[in-house]
């Protein structure tokens, strides 16, 4: 398949690129700084661009079979709309170019999965440190849900840099009200790529934990 990956310089995005290439996909990675992409492969095309700039998107979306977003940022302290506006632009480009399949990583603790990232995140991390970031993620999810795309929202637990095990758990009620469930970025990428050939979670939000 031809896949467009957004957020390819992040740690989860790097896993999506690596595993996607291993599966034989043709990957286009839209990144702000191409020098941060260390992988090289005949089927990897790195394109400089920014999801906040609408003109960056149409050309890279055209001809893709699916778009996978691992978009993130580190603007935790102040209000931000990077995820919301970037996703809005991406959805508009996909609609214009006729690309339907969209998979996007957000997080447990968002919208109806609220409280499912465990007590520590529910009582401290989200309201004190990640309040604005999670508000942006919540708006991002709502934009995706009202689109007419064949979307899947992937909500991982706390991300780690652990090894790929492929033994994770996933369902619409994943997570815990008490404990913070962990999952490696490698396993999140594996799950995300698996959904390209499975209809189970089309137009659904699914939690995934180790």
N, C-alpha and C positions, 0 to 999 in steps of 0.2 A: 504493500500500500504506500501511497504518497502521504506523508504526515508533516504537518507544520507544528513545530514545538515552540511555544512561547515561554520565556523564562529559562532558556537553555543554559545560562551561565550559573544558575543556582545549583545547589547540590542535588536536589531532586531532578531538576532539568537535565543535569549531566547524566544521571542514571537513565532517564528516558531516552536520551540520545544513544548512549552506549547499548542499552538493551534493544532499542528499536533497530539499530544497525545489525546487531547479532541475529535478529529475527528476519533480516533481509528486507526491511523497509527502506524506502528512500526518504531521507530526512531533510527538511528545510528548517533551520534554526534562525529565528528572528531575534537578534540581540543588539543591545546598544553599543557594546564594545566587542567586536569580533576577536580581538587578541585574547580575550578571556576563555575562548573555546579552544581547549588544548587537544581535542580529538581531531584526527584526520582520517578520512575514508572517502573512497570514490562516490559513495551514495550519500554523503553529507554535504549540504550546501548551506553555508553560513551567510546570512544577509544582515547587513546593518540597518537598524530601524528602531522605532519606538512606538509602542502601542498607544501612546498618548497623541501621536501624530497620525491622523486618519489616512494621510497619503502613503504612509509606510505599509499599509496593510493589504490593499486590494491586490497588488501585484503578487505578493507572497501567498495569499489565500487562493488565488486562481489556480484551478487544476488539482487542488489537494483532495484527498479522500476523507481526511479528518483533521481536526485541530485539537491539540492537547496543550492545555495551559497549566504551567507551574509558576505562574506569575506571582511575584512577591516583592516586598520592599522592606526597608529597615526604618521607616518613619513611624516609630512606635509612640513617641511622646506627644506629638502634635496632630491635630486632625489632618486626615489625608483622604483623597478620593482617587488615588492611583489605580487601585483594583477596580473600582466602579467605572471610572472613565475609560480605562484600558479595555475592560470587558465590553463596555457599551460600543466602543469603536470596533472591536473584534466581531461582535455579533452583527453589526451593520455591514461589515465587509463580507462576512460569510453569507448573509442574506443576499447581498448584491451579486456575489459570484456563484451562488447556488451550491454552497458546501453546507451539508446538514449536520454531520456528526461532530459533536463538541464534547470534550471531556475536560473537566476543570477541577483542580485540587483546591479545597478550602480548608476546613478543619472541623473536628468535633468541637462542640461548644457553641455552634452557630445555629440560630433559629430554632427549629424543633429539636435539635440535638443539644440544646442548652443544658448545662449541668453534667453532660456525659463525658467531660474531660477530667472528672474527678474533683474532689473537694479543694485541693490546693489551687487548681486553675480557677475553679468557680468562685472561691472566696477571696483569692489574692491576685493571682497572675493576670487574669482577664480584666477585672475591674480596676486594678492598680497600675499595671504595666502595659497591657495590650488593649485597653479599652477602645481607643480610636481605631486601632488596626482591626479589631474584631467587628467594629461597627462598619468599617469599609467592606470587610468580607461578607457581612450580612446583606448589605446592599448589593454586592456583587452577585450573591446567590439569587436574590429576588429578581434581578435583571435576567439572569439565565432562565429562571423558571417561567417567566412570562414570554420568553422568546418562542418562536415556532421551530427551533432547532431540535434535532435528536440528541438531547443533552444528557450527560450523566455528571452529577456532582459527587466528587470523591472527598470524604471527610476522614482524614487519618487522625490517629491519636498523636501523642507527642512524638515528633520525628527524631530519629537517631541516625548515626552514621554506621550502624551495625551492618553485618553481612547479610546477603540475600539468602533467605531460608525457604521462601515460597510456602510457608505453613501458617500464614496469617488467617484471621477470621474476618468475615464481612457480612453485614446485613444492615437493614435500615434502622435497627435499634442497637447498633454496636456501641461499646463504650461502657463506662461505669460511673455511677453517681459518687462513689467513694474513692476508688483508686484511679490514678492516672495511667492509662494504658499506653504502652509504647509500640512503635513500629519503625522499622528501618526505612530510610528513603528508597533503598534498593527494592524492598518489597512493595512499597507504594507504587513505584514505577512498573514493577511486574504486574501488579493488579490492574493498573490503568491500561497497560498494553493488552492484557487479556480481554478487557471489555470491548475491544475493537471487533472481536468476533463473536460476542455474546450479547443477546438482546435483553438479558434479565433486568438490567438496571437502566434501560433507556427511559428518559424523562423521570428519573428518580434520583434521590440523594442517598448515598450509601456510606456507612461508616466502615472503616477498615483498621484493625488493630492486630498487634502481634500476639 
